Amino acid sequence: MQESHLAHMLRQRADQYGQREVFRFKDKETYQSVSWTEFKDKAEAVSEFLLTQGMDVGDNVGIFSHNCPEWTISDLGILSIRSVVIPFYSTASYTQLDYIINETEMQVLFVGDQPQLELAIKALDQTESLKRVVTFFASSSDDKRVISFQDIVDNKYEEALNDTFNARLGQATKDDLATIIYTSGTTGEPKGVMLDHTNFMASFRAHTQRLKLGEDDVSMCFLPLSHVFERTWTFFLMYCGGVNVYNANPRAIMDELPLVKPTVMCAVPRFFEKIQEGIQRTAAGWPRAQKAIFDWAHAVGMKYIDYQKDAVKAPLQLRIQKGIADRLVMRKALSIFGGNIRYMPCAGSAMSTSLLRYFHAMGLFVNYGYGASETTATVSCLRTDTYDFDYTGSIMPEVEVKISDEKMILVKGATVFKGYYKKPEETAKVLIDGWYHTGDQGSIPKPGALWMTERIKDIIKTSTGKYISPQKIELLLSQSELIEQLCVIGDNRKYLSALIVPVFSVLKKEVEKQGSITDDQKALVQHELAVSCLQQSIDALQAHLPPHEHIVKFTLLDEPFSIDNAMLTNTLKVRRKQVNVEYADVIAEMY
């Protein structure tokens, strides 16, 4: 059977690997395994259940859960009957749930825990199409429209269903629609990105030419499976025969890494920012001699990577110093990732060159790249032989990229999506002659390289006519140890301002050094000494910028931007439009 469909891929790997481990998950305090055979059998049980519900080719089925093996088992069970998977973020609100269920005319929804089940039952009552809900972990419900996942896999379905299932699977083609991924978006209503099996298979072919991933690799499933990045990576692990370990609680990730000892793991830039901040805070409390050794080792690493990135052999003395630095410091430092990590794909938002160099100097290969849901994730990423820290990686094999006259990145190839679900006008705006118009500004600084610089919609034009990249300034100022989050403001205004969420623990210490004590965050952000500390830090960082790019005024916020307060997307990007609306009065005061 030709491997052009994810369901065919599952069966070929299951035949190849049998009882070999494919998934690992934490059950209370210990990790348990799922074999390839068990994976296939449970996925087929899901398929047969869906057939009893009358699911047809092209019907839409939802998954609304945190990361777990059941998520992927259900995913493949849905795909195996040629139905379409609609993922929801585990933090989705009822409004988001209602919108997507209604637009996709969804009849069946798989959910994870009790809060998700409660929203699903509300949808059963209030939406026209939804008829059945399957729960992975929620307590049993008296509602007869709800069935547990365990009951599905324990059920012995009629023999006739096997024939129906095999016939459906045998007719599966690469052109089958696989999934509709709703982009969280920073503006406007959500749009459903349609990806077929051709998109995924083309992505796997491209990645095998760029990344080394095999049967011995163990990955930590950390980012939400509802996002194209982690989901495509999960499929790619299956394609390569690796093991996926599901992390249900992202907040506990640093506790789990030493237990799992992954060799690879996807992450977003914010993950590395938080770790760097933690390392720097810890190092600040070390004895002077210990900190001096760490600083020396890191400085050696910074020199070494300038040779390594060009595949040039470093001078003998530097190689000796690097070996000593690794033994004394860096191997211990990298143990926070479990000790076995080979590389970490990273995308989702901009990452500063300084942060990227910081971890490469430690000996961690952060494979930074650029992509979108509409391009089945990766458009570019760092090569592993030669690379440049100043760019957003090298363009992937089998992917074409060009830059429009407006400096927009355009992408063409088999990984480009088929359009937005039920939105032909929106599709026509971005898919022109096979080229996807990303809405991102960038350049091709040298053949094969890509540099993504800014979302075009985010570019600020001041009232004096100056065009400014807020992302550039935010990346610069985020280097301050006092700044946790920030959003630069200034569109149609005479100067730039910023809303800043400080690192409260660090700011509190700085204020206490000057003789003032407060434990209240609201009082802290209004404290004259706190504002003065931030001003000094900002002035130092922006000193080299032209005057029109300087932050003239700022306001400290006592509440972080988060998914819960709708200031962040599910991929942790700031919703600029929402921030401008929510903090309109605060912004007005700065002008």
Secondary structure, DSSP 8 states (H G I E B T S, - for coil): --S-SHHHHHHHHHHHHTTSEEEEEEETTEEEEEEHHHHHHHHHHHHHHHHHTT--TT-EEEEE-SS-HHHHHHHHHHHTTT-EEEEE-TT--HHHHHHHHHHHT--EEEE-SHHHHHHHHHHHHH-SS--EEEESSS---S-TTEEEHHHHHH----HHHHHHHHHHHHT--TTSEEEEEE---SSSS--EEEEEHHHHHHHHHHHHHH----TT-EEEE-S-TTSHHHHHHHHHHHHHT-EEEE-S-GGGHHHHHHHH--SB--B-HHHHHHHHHHHHHHHHTS-HHHHHHHHHHHHHHHHHHHHHTTT----HHHHHHHHHHIIIIIHHHGGGGTS---EEEE-SS---HHHHHHHHHHT-EEEEEEEEGGGTEEEEE--SSS--TTSS-EE-TTEEEEE-TT-EEEEEETTS--EETT-HHHHHHHEETTEEEEEEEEE-SSTTB-EEEEEGGG-EE-TTS-EE-HHHHHHHHTTSTTEEEEEEE-TTSSSEEEEEEE-HHHHHHHHHHTT-----HHHHHH-HHHHHHHHHHHHHHTTTS-GGGSEEEEEE-SS---TTTTSB-TTS-B-HHHHHHHTHHHHHHT-
